[in-house]
């Protein structure tokens, strides 16, 4: 989200974004979606869905109240839940940096 922010060189301000790799961490995950729930492990309400593109990226310029939501990566082989709630929509600010990369089942 370094480029896609106010005053950044990318087109549009992303409010949530990241990249997902396949389970082997060898290529982008080219299908699926990121789901955001109000409770852990898919409990509560499904609040938002962001599709993955052909390069494994997901992003939205929609204003979303991300704080306190629980994300999940869903594809044809299953769903992988993040155990803790979000504090930011900049997913790659942690994943691939201080924690493991985002990957599908």
N, C-alpha and C positions, 0 to 999 in steps of 0.2 A: 504494500500500500504506500510505498515511498513515492511512486509516480502518480498514482490515482488518488490525489488528495487536493484540497484547495491550494492553488498555486503550483501544483505539480505538473510535470510534463506529460503525463498520461491523460487520455481522454476520459472524462467523467470522474466523479468522486465516488470511490467504492466504500460502502459502509460495512460490507462483509465480503471477504475474498480469501482464496487459497488455492492450492493445487493438491491433487490426490494421485498417488501412484498405485499400480497394481500390487497384489499381495506379495509378489516376489521382489518388489522395489526395483524392477528393471524397465518399466515403461509407464506412461501415464494411464490412469484408469479412464477409459473413453466413454463409459456410459454409467448412468446412475444419477444420484442426487444427494444433496446434503439436506437433512431434515432437522428442524429445531423444535424441541419439545419443552413444555413448561415443567416437566418432572424428569427425574433421572431414568435411564434405560427405557426410553420410549413411553413413560407414563405421563399422565396429565394430558394436555391438549397438544396437538400438532399445530404449531404457530406459523411456521414459514417453511417453504421448500425452495431450494436453489438448485437447478439442474447443473450437471457437469457438462462441459463442452468436449469436443473431440480431442482436445489437448490435455484433458484432465483438470481444467481450471473451473472454478466457480466464482461468481462475483455478482453483486447487485449494487445499484445506486439507490435503491429504495431505503428510506429511513426506517430502520428496524430497532426496536428496543431489545438489544442482544443481551444485556446484563441479566444474568440469572437463568438464561435458557441453556438447555442441554442438547448439544448437536449429535448427529448420527450420520454415518456414511452408509447409504443404501444402494445396492446394485443387484444384479440377477442372482448372485450367489448368497446374499444375505445382508444383514445389517450389523454394523459395528458402532457401538455407543461410546461416547466419551463419558467418563465417570464423574467429572466435575462440571460445574456450570461455567458459562462464559463471563468474561469481564470485558472482552473486546471482540470485534468482528475481524480483526487482522490475524487470521489463523496462522499464517506462516511467521508471525512475529515470535511464536513459541515453537510450533512444529517445524522441524528441520533446523532449529537453532538450539534452544535449550531442552527441547523434548524431541522424541522421534518424529519422523516424517509422517504425514497423513497417508494412509494406505487403506485399500479396500480388502474385503475378505477374499 
